[in-house]
Amino acid sequence: MSAIQTHPLDCSKHRILSLDANEHGQFVALLNHGEVWSNDWRLPLRQSFRFPLIRRVDADSFLVVECRRTLRNNGFLFSTAGELLHIFDAGDAVEDVMIQAGRIVVSHFDEEPGDGLAVFDLTGRQLFGFNSRQQEFIFDCYAMCPSGAESVLFYAYTEFHLHELRLTDFQLRQWPTPPDFLGSHALTASHDNVIFWGSYADNTGLFWWNRHNRVTSFGNVPCVLEARPRGLGNGKFLTHDDRGFTIIDAMELMRMDALQQWRG
């Protein structure tokens, strides 16, 4: 199987505004004409969005977050029948959204003096805020991804530590990171290892790190797609453009790169 799997959608004259998918290609997408598409159904929404992020919650519901908040509430949980189940304040300047362990995890960029990273339940009630609970302050959460079944990894400015937050009890671990991938904009986990995509100095390179003292640079994935890559966990990344999405198996790319170097 190829390390890079592209899945085109037959959008006709329409285009994808936001898309979420798992590593198996099951997706949910919000298109510019107001329809939500999945592998199995299509649903017209009565509400319009300017800067949306859509995420699959489960087989029966999905979440849309408006990244720039013009009204108080910008998080909208819908059923797949189109019913608006919950509406809540997800905060302004939303960088990314992830559903993990029955929680909504929202990260922010540096225009919002809020929590940097916040956790909500599936009704929109906030359970945790990093800047409210920790001595360290993060201004911009550059990247996050799932870790196992119950945790989230995130990488944030200004200290650029790697943090692991357990979503069941909000216990936090952190590791100082080496300068090799300083400013990375995406990450994914593979067992105890982490793969970072890009850095300030190299926008397309990949970096494997064992969370301690070993870093391996490998591969080069030019990303011309409109959406920045997101970590899916299990060593994989997701990105999309106007008309489809791509899943990139970074661990497989690393194995291919090592084999090529061995062969000379």
TAJO-V278795 format. One record per backbone hydrogen bond with DSSP energy under -1.0 kcal/mol. CO is the residue of the C=O (numbers start at 1). NH is the residue of the N-H. E is the energy in kcal/mol with one decimal. If there is no record, write none. Layout:
co=CO nh=NH e=E
co=CO nh=NH e=E
This chain:
co=3 nh=249 e=-3.5
co=5 nh=247 e=-2.8
co=7 nh=245 e=-2.1
co=9 nh=11 e=-1.9
co=11 nh=14 e=-2.4
co=15 nh=32 e=-2.4
co=18 nh=30 e=-2.8
co=20 nh=28 e=-2.4
co=22 nh=25 e=-2.0
co=26 nh=22 e=-1.9
co=28 nh=20 e=-2.7
co=29 nh=37 e=-2.7
co=30 nh=17 e=-3.0
co=30 nh=18 e=-1.6
co=31 nh=34 e=-1.8
co=34 nh=45 e=-3.0
co=35 nh=31 e=-2.8
co=36 nh=43 e=-2.7
co=37 nh=29 e=-2.8
co=41 nh=38 e=-2.4
co=43 nh=36 e=-3.3
co=51 nh=67 e=-3.2
co=53 nh=65 e=-2.6
co=55 nh=63 e=-3.1
co=60 nh=80 e=-2.0
co=61 nh=57 e=-1.8
co=61 nh=58 e=-1.7
co=62 nh=78 e=-2.9
co=63 nh=55 e=-2.6
co=64 nh=76 e=-2.6
co=65 nh=53 e=-1.8
co=67 nh=94 e=-2.0
co=74 nh=66 e=-2.6
co=75 nh=88 e=-2.2
co=76 nh=64 e=-2.6
co=77 nh=85 e=-2.8
co=77 nh=86 e=-1.4
co=78 nh=62 e=-2.3
co=79 nh=82 e=-2.0
co=83 nh=79 e=-2.6
co=86 nh=77 e=-2.8
co=88 nh=74 e=-1.3
co=88 nh=75 e=-2.6
co=93 nh=109 e=-2.3
co=96 nh=107 e=-2.6
co=98 nh=105 e=-3.3
co=100 nh=103 e=-1.5
co=103 nh=100 e=-2.1
co=104 nh=120 e=-2.8
co=105 nh=98 e=-2.4
co=106 nh=118 e=-2.8
co=107 nh=95 e=-2.8
co=107 nh=96 e=-1.0
co=108 nh=141 e=-2.6
co=109 nh=112 e=-1.2
co=112 nh=114 e=-2.2
co=115 nh=117 e=-2.3
co=115 nh=131 e=-1.6
co=116 nh=108 e=-2.2
co=117 nh=130 e=-2.8
co=118 nh=106 e=-2.9
co=119 nh=127 e=-3.4
co=119 nh=128 e=-1.6
co=120 nh=104 e=-2.8
co=121 nh=124 e=-1.9
co=125 nh=121 e=-2.3
co=128 nh=119 e=-2.6
co=129 nh=133 e=-1.3
co=130 nh=134 e=-2.0
co=140 nh=157 e=-3.0
co=143 nh=155 e=-2.5
co=145 nh=153 e=-2.9
co=147 nh=151 e=-1.5
co=150 nh=167 e=-3.0
co=151 nh=147 e=-2.6
co=152 nh=165 e=-2.8
co=153 nh=145 e=-2.1
co=154 nh=163 e=-2.9
co=155 nh=142 e=-1.2
co=155 nh=143 e=-1.5
co=156 nh=160 e=-1.9
co=157 nh=139 e=-2.4
co=157 nh=140 e=-1.6
co=161 nh=156 e=-1.0
co=162 nh=175 e=-2.4
co=163 nh=154 e=-2.2
co=164 nh=173 e=-2.2
co=165 nh=152 e=-2.0
co=166 nh=170 e=-2.1
co=171 nh=166 e=-2.8
co=173 nh=164 e=-2.7
co=175 nh=162 e=-2.8
co=179 nh=182 e=-1.7
co=181 nh=184 e=-1.8
co=182 nh=200 e=-3.2
co=186 nh=197 e=-2.9
co=188 nh=195 e=-3.1
co=189 nh=235 e=-2.5
co=190 nh=193 e=-2.2
co=193 nh=190 e=-2.7
co=194 nh=209 e=-2.6
co=195 nh=188 e=-2.2
co=196 nh=207 e=-2.3
co=197 nh=185 e=-1.6
co=202 nh=199 e=-1.5
co=204 nh=221 e=-2.6
co=205 nh=198 e=-3.4
co=206 nh=218 e=-2.6
co=207 nh=196 e=-2.9
co=208 nh=216 e=-2.5
co=209 nh=194 e=-2.7
co=214 nh=210 e=-1.6
co=216 nh=208 e=-3.1
co=218 nh=206 e=-1.7
co=230 nh=238 e=-2.7
co=233 nh=236 e=-1.6
co=235 nh=250 e=-1.8
co=235 nh=251 e=-1.1
co=236 nh=232 e=-2.8
co=237 nh=248 e=-2.5
co=238 nh=230 e=-2.5
co=239 nh=246 e=-3.2
co=240 nh=227 e=-2.2
co=242 nh=16 e=-2.4
co=243 nh=9 e=-3.0
co=244 nh=241 e=-2.2
co=245 nh=7 e=-3.7
co=246 nh=239 e=-2.0
co=247 nh=5 e=-2.7
co=248 nh=237 e=-2.5
co=248 nh=250 e=-1.1
co=249 nh=253 e=-2.0
co=250 nh=254 e=-2.2
co=251 nh=255 e=-2.1
co=252 nh=256 e=-2.5
co=253 nh=257 e=-2.4
co=254 nh=258 e=-2.4
co=255 nh=259 e=-2.3
co=256 nh=260 e=-2.2
co=257 nh=261 e=-2.1
co=258 nh=262 e=-2.2
co=259 nh=263 e=-2.1
